[in-house]
């Protein structure tokens, strides 16, 4: 089971990236997630809904990266020393980051 939060209002992730309302983000300690304590506070303030989802193959996209802008993705890649190679578009950059993390 994977704990996620559906954001009903915009929020900042652990790594200070801004995520728009409507994004589903993992709950945890990684830069692209929201901490457990913060997720509870968001839910308590009626600004998000925490749930647990089955993810037997690790295929659920709850990493929050889809909500990042291209500049935010590039900064994340730079901060994490991820080589983007020739990736220029958002889908290409997302693929490079996710491949690196896999």
N, C-alpha and C positions, 0 to 999 in steps of 0.2 A: 504494500500500500504506500502511496505517495501523498503527502499532505500538500495541498495547494490552497491558494486564496484567490477568489474572483474579486478584483478591485472594483468597487462601485464608485470610487473617486480616485483621482490621480494620486500617486504616491512615489516616494523615492525608494529604490532598492538599497541593499546593504552597501553596494559600491557607488552610491550616490547618483546612479542613473535614474532619470525621470521616466515613469511609466504612466500612460494614460489610463483613464477609467475604462473598464471593459476587458482589461488584460487579465489572464490567469497566470499566476506566478507561483513558483515553488516556495515552500516554507523551509528555511534552513539557514546555514551560515555562509553560503557562497555569496560572492559579490552580486550575482544575478538573481538572488532570492531575497526574501524578507524574513527576518528573524521570527521565531515562534512568539516571543513576547510582543513584538511590534504587530504581528498578525492578529494576536488576541486583542490588542488595543484598537486596531482598525475595525475588527468585527464588533467589539463592544460599542464603538462609536457609530455603528450601522453604516460603515463605509466599505465593508467587504464581507465576504462569506467564505469561511474556511470549510473545506471538505477533504475527505480522503478518497482517492481514486485508485483503482487497481491499475498496475503498470507492470505486468509480468515480463514484458520484453524491453522495458525502458523506452518505449516509443512515444509516450505522452509528451507533448511539447509544452512543458510548464516552465521552461527556462526563462521566460520573459523577454527573450531577445527580439521577438517579433514586434514588440512595442518600441524598441530602440530606433532612433533615427540613424541614418548612415554615419553622421559625425560621431554619435555616441558609440556605435559599433566599432568604428575605427579607433576611437580612444580606448575602448575596452581591449581591443586586440593589441594595441600598443602597450597598454599597462600590463597585460598578461604575456607579452612577448610572443604573440601569435603571428606567424608569417601569413599574410593575406595573399601572397603571390600576385597573380594578375587580377584578383577579384576587385571589381569596380562597382557592380550593382548590389543592391541590398540582398537579393537572393544569393548571389555569389559570396558575399561577405558572411552572411549567415551560415552558409554551407562550410566555409573555411573554419569559422569559429566552432561550429558543432563537430566537425571532423576532428579538430584539434582536441576537443574535450572528450571525445568518444574513447 
